[in-house]
């Protein structure tokens, strides 16, 4: 069974904007973003993120994944899995 997480009072960065709020994650997926979310059950792991930034995953595309000129060996999609 996947755990549920409630990230409280984070500075949420999305599409060039920063808003303060909560994020609910259930079964490995974000199910709700709102200014205030209460836990649905006791099985929710609450994370206090007050004053912290919450940002989407970032991939450093400058990490070398192949030798110069050998782009057929890998690309950003295959090397970021």
CORVENZI-V951961 format. One record per helix or strand of 2 or more residues. SS is the DSSP state (H for helix, E for strand). FROM is the first residue (numbers start at 1). TO is the last residue. If there is no record, write none. Layout:
SS/FROM/TO ; SS/FROM/TO
//
This chain:
E/4/14 ; E/17/26 ; E/29/34 ; E/44/48 ; E/53/54 ; H/71/73 ; H/76/79
//
